[in-house]
Amino acid sequence: MIEDPKIVVIETFRRIGNWELERLKQDNPDVFNGFCSVRKYKVTVELIDEPIEVIHQRIQELNDKSKNIHDWEPLRKEAKKYGYEIKPKK
């Protein structure tokens, strides 16, 4: 646990949706199970703009590494979303 952070910045590939945001939300100060929460924090989620070629490369690499049939449809869907056609595995 980071003690009394002023600024913490992370980069992640995990999508931040409603579930993740709700898990961070706490409307009131609290003390529970040895933890006392009295300071407020602001959490900002920002999509990082990257060149489309980088996204295409990631999709292709994930496809090339995958041996799970359940990955194929989500990868094809994501590729289409970014205007990419997945190349067959070698």
C-alpha positions as a printed Julia matrix, in Angstrom:
90×3 Matrix{Float64}:
   0.0     0.0     0.0
   1.29    3.44   -0.92
   1.51    5.57    2.19
  -0.2     8.96    1.83
   0.32    9.38   -1.94
   0.26   12.86   -3.4
   0.2    11.72   -7.03
   0.05    8.16   -8.35
   0.03    7.57  -12.1
  -0.35    4.14  -13.69
  -0.88    2.96  -17.24
  -2.95   -0.15  -17.81
  -4.54   -2.17  -20.59
  -7.46   -2.97  -18.29
 -10.64   -1.27  -19.41
 -12.03    0.95  -16.7
 -15.79    0.54  -16.67
 -18.6     1.1   -14.2
 -17.64   -1.88  -12.01
 -14.06   -0.67  -11.51
 -15.19    2.89  -10.84
 -17.8     1.8    -8.31
 -15.15   -0.25   -6.46
 -13.09    2.93   -6.02
 -16.01    5.08   -4.94
 -16.41    5.89   -1.25
 -18.64    8.83   -0.38
 -17.82    9.19    3.32
 -14.82    8.95    5.65
 -14.56    5.53    7.23
 -12.67    3.37    9.67
 -12.86   -0.38    9.2
 -10.72   -3.4     9.94
  -7.62   -1.38   10.85
  -7.86    1.16    8.0
  -8.84    4.77    8.58
  -9.9     6.74    5.48
 -10.15   10.48    6.11
  -8.38   11.99    3.06
 -10.06   12.59   -0.3
  -8.55   11.53   -3.63
  -9.46   12.38   -7.19
  -9.11    9.57   -9.73
  -8.95   10.48  -13.41
  -9.23    7.89  -16.18
  -7.83    9.02  -19.52
  -7.62    7.03  -22.74
  -4.09    7.24  -24.14
  -4.04    8.12  -27.84
  -1.61    5.94  -29.76
  -0.87    5.44  -33.43
  -3.3     3.0   -35.06
  -0.3     0.9   -36.2
   0.55    0.19  -32.56
  -2.97   -1.06  -31.9
  -2.89   -3.18  -35.08
   0.43   -4.71  -34.01
  -0.95   -5.58  -30.56
  -4.0    -7.26  -32.07
  -1.8    -9.32  -34.41
   0.58  -10.32  -31.59
  -2.32  -11.39  -29.36
  -3.72  -13.44  -32.23
  -0.34  -15.03  -32.97
   0.19  -16.03  -29.32
  -3.35  -17.29  -28.7
  -4.09  -21.0   -28.68
  -7.58  -20.53  -27.22
 -10.52  -20.74  -29.62
 -12.48  -18.41  -27.32
 -10.02  -15.58  -28.07
 -10.53  -15.62  -31.83
 -13.95  -13.95  -32.11
 -13.14  -11.1   -29.65
  -9.86  -10.5   -31.52
 -11.63  -10.39  -34.9
 -14.24   -8.01  -33.45
 -11.55   -5.71  -32.03
  -9.58   -5.84  -35.3
 -12.66   -4.79  -37.27
 -13.28   -1.95  -34.82
  -9.81   -0.59  -35.63
  -9.91   -1.28  -39.38
  -7.43   -4.17  -39.25
  -7.5    -7.55  -40.95
  -5.75  -10.22  -38.91
  -3.08  -12.11  -40.87
  -3.11  -15.92  -40.6
  -0.7   -17.51  -38.13
   2.55  -18.72  -39.66
